[in-house]
Amino acid sequence: MISYPDALATVRQLAPPLAPVEVNVRYAAGRVSAAATQGRHPVPPFDNSAMDGFALRAADTAAASAGSPVELKVTELVTAGENAGDLSVAAGGSCEIMTGAPLPAGADTVVPLEQVELQRDATGKPTAIRLTTPAAPDRNLRRAGEDFAAAAPLLEHGKPLTPADVMGLAATGCETISVYPAPRIAAITTGNELSESAGLAPGMIHDANGPYLAAMLQTLGADFAGLFRTGDRAEQLIDRIAALPDVDIIVTTGGVSAGRLDFVPAALERMGADILFHKVALRPGKPLLFARLADGRLVVALPGNPIAVAVGMRFFVFPAMRALQHQPAETFPVARLTATVGKKPGLTFFAKAHAALNDDGRYTVTVLPGQESFKIQPLMAANCWAILPAAATEVTAGTAVEIAPLDGAHWAI
């Protein structure tokens, strides 16, 4: 039996990064950058106004006061999207300007509309403005390159891309980006007892694992290739795997322990798979198996109990996905246990738990009752996994233990 750290290292080692692909930036969120990326254009690309008002020369207003207002002619109107290359503001003049419009040559500040006294002609068009206070230079302006300089570094290699990254890429003129694709993953649940029917025949159970796998894989950002089901015969599993679409990882549930109908290891061996490990020193999910088929596809074979499936997905399938996308191993925050927890020695224990922030901004974590691997209700009440070390037989209250988000990405604390 392999330790959890050694098993995790094996998974990461046998899941080399996928070949990069080029995608439109609008579809890049959730992917991982495969190369360092620079912006194509500065942002803003030109000096422009940060608000509606009047572009002018600050020096022309230096003598303005309540008793002696300065009056400036309004010579032009410039709006967002216009080419203002031929526009300029001469001494004693101003230009009405809209938010985002290019700053005319000669102007060095924008005075907001509400800070001037307007004079208008019969049509309502501004003809002059009066100011009773001096305008400071460089006010209410967005200077070219103030946000992103030309060819500024935007992304490092290996960065998970967020919607904010998409915004920055689009703003700087990047139309496509090189990313590691989402791993393509198929799921297979096994078991003669599994039912899709709303009603249950004697001896049958609802398949909870299948819907969970489908939901979890999509939540984790996998390219989900489908959910399939077989009975408890090796031939059925072999045929099902052979008929799968092209995938990077196959996740199975059930049939992986040591009973007479635990046929998955034998089926994989008949297919010529390299069994990299079978049985991991953890709870729940000890019978977990990891294999590589002759064509390179990875197989993560999970036990059939629902919580063993959840642990296997979170702490084996998700790390494999990260490795395939050139992501480093996860690191987890620590929290102080609120109560002493007993456990079997020699097994890393992944406990359904609830974490909270105390008054000094530190995490505490409570291991929930109902840790049996068939009990789903406590998982629904949990907001994290508490990871209890293998060597301990008892982890006392106040001990710092690692906590991990349930779905690999989002904290709900």
C-alpha positions in Angstrom: 0.0 0.0 0.0 1.4 3.4 -1.1 1.2 6.5 1.1 -0.9 9.4 0.0 2.0 11.8 -0.7 3.8 9.1 -2.8 0.5 8.3 -4.6 0.0 12.0 -5.4 3.6 12.4 -6.6 3.0 9.4 -9.0 -0.2 10.9 -10.4 1.5 14.2 -11.1 4.6 12.6 -12.6 2.5 10.4 -15.0 0.3 13.4 -16.1 2.6 15.5 -18.3 1.3 18.8 -19.6 -1.0 18.6 -22.7 0.1 20.2 -25.9 -0.8 24.0 -26.0 -3.6 25.2 -28.3 -4.5 28.7 -29.5 -7.9 30.0 -28.5 -9.9 33.2 -28.9 -9.4 35.2 -25.7 -13.2 35.3 -25.1 -13.0 31.5 -24.4 -9.8 31.6 -22.4 -11.2 32.0 -18.8 -10.6 28.8 -16.9 -7.7 27.7 -19.1 -4.0 28.0 -18.2 -1.6 30.2 -20.1 1.0 28.2 -22.1 3.3 31.1 -22.7 4.3 34.4 -21.3 2.0 37.0 -23.0 2.5 40.7 -23.8 -0.1 43.2 -24.8 -0.2 44.4 -28.4 -1.2 48.0 -27.7 -1.0 50.5 -24.9 -4.0 51.1 -22.7 -5.3 53.7 -23.1 -4.0 53.9 -26.7 -4.2 57.7 -26.6 -4.7 60.5 -24.1 -8.4 60.9 -23.4 -10.9 62.5 -21.0 -12.0 60.7 -17.9 -15.3 62.6 -17.8 -17.6 65.0 -19.6 -16.3 68.5 -19.5 -14.0 71.0 -21.2 -10.4 70.4 -22.4 -8.3 73.5 -21.9 -4.9 74.8 -21.0 -4.5 75.0 -17.2 -2.2 78.0 -17.5 -5.1 80.0 -19.1 -7.0 79.7 -15.8 -4.2 80.7 -13.4 -5.7 84.1 -12.5 -9.3 82.9 -12.1 -11.1 83.9 -9.0 -14.7 84.5 -7.8 -14.2 88.3 -8.2 -12.4 87.9 -11.6 -13.6 84.9 -13.6 -11.7 83.7 -16.6 -13.7 83.3 -19.8 -12.6 80.9 -22.5 -14.1 80.3 -25.9 -15.5 76.9 -26.8 -14.3 76.1 -30.2 -15.0 72.4 -30.8 -16.9 69.4 -29.6 -15.0 66.0 -29.5 -16.8 62.7 -28.7 -15.6 59.2 -28.0 -14.6 57.4 -31.2 -13.6 60.5 -33.1 -10.3 61.1 -34.7 -9.1 64.2 -33.0 -5.8 64.4 -34.8 -6.6 67.8 -36.4 -8.1 69.3 -33.3 -6.1 71.6 -31.0 -6.8 74.0 -28.2 -5.2 77.4 -28.6 -4.5 79.9 -25.8 -7.7 81.4 -24.5 -9.8 78.6 -25.9 -11.4 75.3 -24.8 -13.0 72.2 -26.4 -16.2 70.5 -25.2 -15.2 66.9 -24.6 -17.0 63.7 -23.7 -15.8 60.8 -21.6 -13.3 58.7 -23.5 -12.8 61.2 -26.3 -9.2 61.9 -27.4 -7.6 64.9 -25.8 -7.0 67.7 -28.4 -3.4 68.9 -28.9 -2.5 71.8 -26.6 -4.9 70.8 -23.8 -3.5 69.6 -20.6 -6.5 69.2 -18.3 -10.2 68.6 -18.3 -12.6 70.7 -16.2 -15.9 68.8 -15.3 -19.1 70.3 -16.7 -20.5 71.0 -13.3 -17.5 73.2 -12.4 -18.0 75.8 -15.1 -20.5 78.5 -15.9 -21.7 78.0 -19.5 -22.7 80.5 -22.1 -24.8 79.1 -25.0 -26.1 80.4 -28.3 -29.7 80.3 -29.4 -29.5 76.6 -30.3 -28.1 75.7 -26.9 -24.6 75.1 -28.2 -21.8 76.1 -25.7 -20.0 79.2 -26.9 -17.9 80.1 -23.8 -17.2 78.9 -20.3 -16.3 80.9 -17.2 -14.1 79.6 -14.4 -13.8 81.1 -10.9 -11.0 78.9 -9.7 -7.7 77.9 -11.4 -7.7 74.5 -13.1 -4.8 72.2 -12.2 -2.9 70.5 -15.0 -3.3 66.7 -15.6 -6.7 66.5 -14.0 -9.5 64.1 -15.2 -7.2 62.6 -17.9 -6.3 59.1 -18.8 -2.8 59.2 -20.3 -1.8 56.9 -23.1 -0.2 53.7 -21.6 -1.2 54.7 -18.1 -2.8 51.2 -17.5 -0.7 49.1 -19.8 2.4 50.3 -21.6 3.0 49.1 -25.1 4.2 45.5 -25.2 3.8 45.3 -21.4 4.0 41.8 -19.8 0.4 40.7 -19.2 0.6 37.0 -18.1 3.2 34.6 -16.9 3.4 31.1 -18.2 1.2 28.7 -16.3 -1.3 31.3 -15.0 -4.9 30.2 -14.6 -6.9 32.7 -16.6 -9.7 34.6 -15.0 -12.4 36.9 -16.5 -10.2 39.8 -15.4 -7.4 38.4 -17.5 -9.7 38.2 -20.5 -10.6 41.8 -20.0 -6.9 42.8 -20.0 -6.1 40.7 -23.0 -9.0 42.1 -25.0 -8.2 45.7 -23.9 -4.6 45.4 -25.2 -5.6 44.0 -28.5 -4.9 40.3 -28.0 -7.3 38.3 -30.1 -5.9 34.8 -29.3 -3.8 33.2 -26.6 -1.8 30.0 -26.2 -3.3 27.9 -23.4 -3.2 24.4 -22.1 -6.5 22.8 -23.0 -8.9 21.4 -20.5 -8.3 17.7 -19.9 -10.8 15.6 -21.6 -12.3 13.2 -19.1 -15.0 10.4 -19.2 -16.6 8.8 -16.2 -17.9 5.2 -15.9 -19.9 4.0 -13.0 -20.1 0.2 -12.5 -22.5 -1.9 -10.6 -25.4 -4.3 -11.2 -27.3 -2.6 -8.4 -27.3 0.9 -10.0 -30.6 2.2 -11.2 -31.6 5.2 -13.3 -35.3 4.8 -12.5 -37.1 7.0 -10.1 -38.6 3.9 -8.5 -36.4 1.2 -7.2 -36.7 -2.6 -7.7 -35.7 -4.7 -4.7 -31.9 -4.7 -4.2 -31.3 -1.7 -6.4 -30.0 1.8 -5.5 -30.0 5.1 -7.2 -26.7 6.0 -8.9 -25.5 9.0 -6.9 -21.9 8.8 -8.1 -22.6 9.3 -11.8 -24.4 12.7 -11.4 -21.8 13.7 -8.9 -18.9 12.9 -11.3 -20.6 14.8 -14.1 -21.2 17.8 -12.0 -17.8 17.8 -10.3 -15.8 17.4 -13.6 -17.6 20.3 -15.1 -17.2 22.4 -12.0 -13.4 21.6 -12.1 -13.2 22.8 -15.7 -12.8 19.5 -17.4 -13.7 18.9 -21.0 -16.4 16.4 -20.0 -16.6 13.6 -22.5 -19.7 11.9 -21.0 -21.0 9.6 -18.2 -21.3 5.9 -18.9 -22.4 2.8 -16.9 -21.6 -0.9 -16.9 -22.5 -3.9 -14.8 -20.1 -6.0 -12.8 -18.4 -7.8 -15.5 -14.8 -7.2 -16.8 -16.0 -7.7 -20.5 -18.5 -4.9 -20.1 -15.9 -2.5 -18.8 -13.3 -3.5 -21.4 -15.9 -2.9 -24.2 -17.0 0.4 -22.6 -13.4 1.7 -22.4 -12.7 0.6 -25.9 -15.7 2.6 -27.2 -14.9 5.8 -25.4 -14.2 9.0 -27.3 -10.6 10.2 -27.2 -9.9 11.3 -23.6 -7.0 12.0 -21.3 -8.4 10.5 -18.1 -11.0 7.8 -17.5 -12.6 7.8 -14.0 -14.4 4.7 -12.8 -16.3 4.0 -9.7 -16.9 0.6 -8.0 -15.4 -2.8 -8.5 -11.9 -1.9 -7.3 -11.6 -3.5 -3.8 -10.9 -7.2 -3.0 -14.3 -8.8 -3.3 -15.3 -11.5 -5.8 -17.0 -9.0 -8.0 -14.2 -6.4 -7.8 -13.3 -6.9 -11.4 -11.7 -3.5 -12.4 -8.1 -4.4 -11.7 -8.4 -7.7 -13.7 -10.1 -5.9 -16.6 -7.4 -3.2 -16.8 -4.7 -5.9 -16.7 -6.4 -7.7 -19.6 -6.2 -4.5 -21.5 -2.5 -4.3 -21.0 -2.6 -1.4 -18.5 0.3 -0.5 -16.3 -1.1 -0.6 -12.8 0.9 2.2 -11.1 -0.6 1.7 -7.7 -3.5 -0.1 -6.1 -4.5 0.8 -2.5 -3.5 4.1 -0.9 -3.1 4.7 2.8 -6.0 7.0 3.2 -9.6 7.1 4.4 -12.0 7.1 2.8 -11.0 5.5 -0.5 -8.2 3.2 0.4 -8.8 0.7 -2.6 -8.1 3.5 -5.1 -6.2 2.4 -8.2 -4.2 4.4 -10.7 -3.2 3.0 -14.1 -2.0 4.0 -17.5 -3.4 2.2 -20.6 -1.1 1.2 -23.5 -2.3 4.2 -25.5 -1.4 6.7 -22.7 -4.8 7.3 -21.3 -4.8 7.5 -17.5 -7.3 5.6 -15.4 -8.3 6.6 -11.9 -10.4 3.8 -10.5 -12.3 4.8 -7.4 -14.2 2.7 -4.8 -18.0 2.8 -5.0 -18.9 4.5 -1.8 -19.9 8.1 -2.5 -17.5 9.9 -0.1 -14.6 7.7 -1.4 -15.6 9.0 -4.8 -15.6 12.6 -3.6 -12.2 12.2 -2.0 -10.7 10.5 -5.1 -12.0 13.2 -7.4 -10.8 16.0 -5.2 -7.4 14.7 -4.2 -6.4 12.5 -7.2 -8.3 13.5 -10.4 -8.1 17.2 -9.8 -4.3 17.1 -9.1 -4.0 15.1 -12.4 -5.9 17.8 -14.2 -3.6 20.5 -12.7 -0.5 18.5 -13.8 -1.9 18.2 -17.3 -2.3 21.9 -17.4 1.2 22.6 -16.1 -0.1 23.7 -12.7 2.0 23.2 -9.5 0.8 21.0 -6.7 -1.8 22.7 -4.5 -1.0 24.2 -1.1 -3.6 24.5 1.6 -4.2 26.9 4.5 -4.3 25.6 8.0 -7.0 25.8 10.6 -7.2 24.9 14.3 -9.4 22.0 15.2 -12.3 22.9 17.5 -12.5 19.4 19.0 -10.3 16.4 19.3 -10.7 13.8 16.5 -9.7 10.1 16.7 -8.6 8.2 13.6 -6.9 5.1 12.5 -3.1 5.4 12.5 -1.2 5.1 9.2 -4.1 6.5 7.1 -4.4 10.1 5.9 -7.9 11.1 6.8 -9.9 13.4 4.6 -12.8 14.5 6.9 -16.0 16.2 6.0 -15.6 19.5 7.9 -16.8 23.0 8.4 -14.4 25.9 8.6 -15.0 29.4 9.9 -13.0 32.6 10.5 -12.7 33.5 14.2 -12.5 37.1 15.5 -8.7 37.4 14.9 -9.1 36.4 11.3 -7.8 32.9 11.6 -9.5 29.7 10.5 -11.0 27.2 12.8 -12.4 23.8 11.6 -14.9 21.4 13.0 -14.9 17.8 11.8 -18.6 16.9 11.3 -20.4 13.9 12.6 -21.2 11.2 10.1 -17.7 10.4 8.6 -18.8 7.0 7.2 -18.0 6.8 3.5 -21.6 6.1 2.6 -23.0 9.2 4.3 -23.7 12.1 1.9 -25.7 14.4 4.1 -22.6 15.6 6.1 -20.9 16.4 2.8 -23.8 18.6 1.9 -23.3 20.4 5.2 -19.5 20.7 4.8 -17.6 23.7 3.3 -14.2 22.1 3.3 -12.1 18.9 3.8 -10.0 18.7 6.9 -6.8 16.7 6.2 -5.6 14.8 9.2 -2.1 13.4 9.2 -1.5 9.7 8.6 0.7 9.1 11.7 -1.7 10.3 14.3 -4.2 8.2 16.2 -5.8 11.3 17.8 -5.6 14.9 16.7 -6.2 17.1 19.7 -8.3 20.3 19.8 -6.2 23.3 18.8 -4.0 21.4 16.5 -3.4 23.1 13.1 -4.5 20.9 10.2 -4.7 21.6 6.5 -8.1 22.4 5.0 -9.0 22.2 1.3 -12.0 23.6 -0.6 -14.5 21.0 -1.5 -14.4 21.5 -5.3 -10.8 22.4 -5.8 -11.4 26.0 -6.6 -14.0 27.9 -4.5 -14.1 28.6 -0.8 -17.5 28.9 0.8 -16.3 30.1 4.2 
